[in-house]
Amino acid sequence: MKKVMMLHCVNHNMYGKRDPKQYGTITLDEINELIEKTAKETGIQVDTFQSNHEGEMVDKIHQVFYEKYDGVIINPGAWTHYNYAIHDALEILECPILEVHMSNIFNREDFRSHSVIAPVAAGMIAGMGESAYTLAVKAFAEMFERSSK
């Protein structure tokens, strides 16, 4: 079974409370339940991790490398726009990375339209609310299926 790591970054533990206009009222636990349901439907194992601490996130990315995950989904949150430590850690990985954002980062404040993560990502899903996560899982299922043929 292919395994994917879902990395929830800074402030995602506050989903449901933080800026409902942008992020809705869904909680991180509810998002993880959607991810788990989609993973089961597609035959992929998805492990989830959230941290507000850069060093912990870098350590988790290093663990992903050593444990040879087949893919990574990351919502870097505010780290999207400036965190080169996360970029550099992701660059080490030998698996595809999908960047996701619940909001459309391109129609918000100007600073949000630049991603330092995008250059190391195979693709990005933005502006689809919580569906961004399930779409990313489904995208990995399709990628894995294509690569096995």
C-alpha positions as CSV (number, residue, x, y, z in Angstrom):
1,M,0.0,0.0,0.0
2,K,1.3,3.5,-0.9
3,K,1.7,5.8,2.0
4,V,1.4,9.6,2.0
5,M,2.1,12.1,4.7
6,M,-0.3,15.0,5.2
7,L,1.5,18.0,6.8
8,H,-0.7,20.6,8.4
9,C,1.3,23.6,9.3
10,V,1.1,26.7,11.5
11,N,-2.3,27.7,12.9
12,H,-4.2,24.8,11.4
13,N,-5.1,23.5,14.8
14,M,-7.3,26.7,15.0
15,Y,-9.5,25.7,12.0
16,G,-13.1,26.2,12.9
17,K,-12.2,29.2,15.0
18,R,-9.9,31.2,12.8
19,D,-11.4,33.5,10.1
20,P,-14.5,31.4,9.1
21,K,-15.0,33.6,6.0
22,Q,-11.8,32.2,4.5
23,Y,-11.7,28.8,6.1
24,G,-15.2,27.9,7.1
25,T,-16.1,26.3,10.4
26,I,-14.6,22.9,9.7
27,T,-12.1,21.7,12.3
28,L,-8.7,20.1,11.8
29,D,-10.1,16.8,13.2
30,E,-13.0,16.9,10.7
31,I,-10.5,17.6,7.9
32,N,-8.5,14.6,9.0
33,E,-11.6,12.5,9.0
34,L,-12.3,13.5,5.4
35,I,-8.7,12.7,4.5
36,E,-9.0,9.3,6.2
37,K,-12.3,8.4,4.4
38,T,-10.9,9.4,1.0
39,A,-7.7,7.5,1.7
40,K,-9.6,4.3,2.5
41,E,-11.7,4.7,-0.6
42,T,-8.6,5.1,-2.8
43,G,-6.5,2.4,-1.1
44,I,-3.8,4.8,0.2
45,Q,-2.5,5.1,3.7
46,V,-2.4,8.8,4.8
47,D,-0.7,9.8,8.0
48,T,-1.4,13.2,9.4
49,F,0.8,15.6,11.4
50,Q,0.3,19.2,12.5
51,S,2.7,21.6,14.2
52,N,3.1,25.3,14.8
53,H,6.8,24.9,15.3
54,E,9.2,25.1,12.3
55,G,11.8,22.7,13.8
56,E,9.2,20.0,14.5
57,M,7.9,20.3,10.9
58,V,11.4,20.0,9.5
59,D,12.0,17.0,11.7
60,K,8.8,15.4,10.4
61,I,9.8,16.0,6.8
62,H,13.2,14.4,7.5
63,Q,11.3,11.4,9.0
64,V,9.2,11.2,5.8
65,F,12.5,10.9,3.9
66,Y,13.9,8.2,6.1
67,E,10.7,6.2,6.1
68,K,10.4,6.5,2.3
69,Y,6.9,7.8,2.0
70,D,5.5,7.7,-1.5
71,G,4.1,11.3,-1.4
72,V,3.5,14.4,0.7
73,I,0.5,16.7,0.9
74,I,1.4,20.0,2.6
75,N,-0.7,23.0,3.6
76,P,2.1,25.3,4.6
77,G,-0.2,28.0,5.8
78,A,1.6,31.3,6.4
79,W,4.9,29.5,6.0
80,T,4.0,29.3,2.3
81,H,5.3,32.8,1.7
82,Y,8.7,32.9,3.4
83,N,9.8,29.7,5.0
84,Y,12.9,28.5,3.2
85,A,13.7,26.0,6.0
86,I,10.5,24.1,5.1
87,H,11.3,24.5,1.3
88,D,14.8,23.1,1.8
89,A,13.6,20.2,3.9
90,L,10.9,19.3,1.2
91,E,13.6,19.6,-1.5
92,I,15.4,16.7,0.1
93,L,12.4,14.4,-0.5
94,E,12.5,11.8,-3.3
95,C,8.7,11.7,-3.6
96,P,6.1,14.0,-5.2
97,I,4.7,16.8,-3.1
98,L,1.3,18.4,-3.5
99,E,0.7,21.9,-2.0
100,V,-2.8,22.6,-0.8
101,H,-4.6,25.7,0.5
102,M,-8.2,25.9,1.5
103,S,-8.4,29.6,0.4
104,N,-7.4,30.9,-3.0
105,I,-4.0,32.5,-2.1
106,F,-4.0,34.3,-5.4
107,N,-7.1,36.5,-4.7
108,R,-6.1,37.5,-1.2
109,E,-3.5,40.0,0.1
110,D,-0.6,40.4,-2.3
111,F,2.0,38.8,-0.1
112,R,0.0,35.6,-0.1
113,S,0.3,35.1,-3.8
114,H,3.9,34.0,-3.6
115,S,4.8,30.5,-2.5
116,V,8.4,29.5,-1.7
117,I,7.0,25.9,-1.5
118,A,5.6,25.8,-5.1
119,P,9.1,25.3,-6.8
120,V,9.5,21.9,-5.0
121,A,5.8,20.8,-5.4
122,A,4.5,18.7,-8.3
123,G,1.3,20.7,-8.1
124,M,-1.0,22.9,-6.1
125,I,-4.7,22.9,-5.2
126,A,-6.0,26.2,-3.9
127,G,-9.4,27.8,-3.2
128,M,-11.5,24.6,-2.9
129,G,-12.0,24.7,0.8
130,E,-11.7,21.4,2.6
131,S,-12.1,19.7,-0.8
132,A,-8.5,20.7,-1.5
133,Y,-7.4,17.9,0.9
134,T,-9.6,15.1,-0.6
135,L,-8.7,16.3,-4.1
136,A,-5.0,15.9,-3.2
137,V,-5.5,12.4,-1.9
138,K,-7.4,11.5,-5.1
139,A,-4.7,13.1,-7.2
140,F,-2.1,10.8,-5.5
141,A,-4.2,7.8,-6.1
142,E,-4.3,8.6,-9.9
143,M,-0.6,9.3,-9.9
144,F,0.2,6.0,-8.2
145,E,-2.1,4.1,-10.6
146,R,-0.5,5.7,-13.7
147,S,3.0,4.9,-12.4
148,S,2.1,1.2,-11.8
149,K,1.2,0.6,-15.4
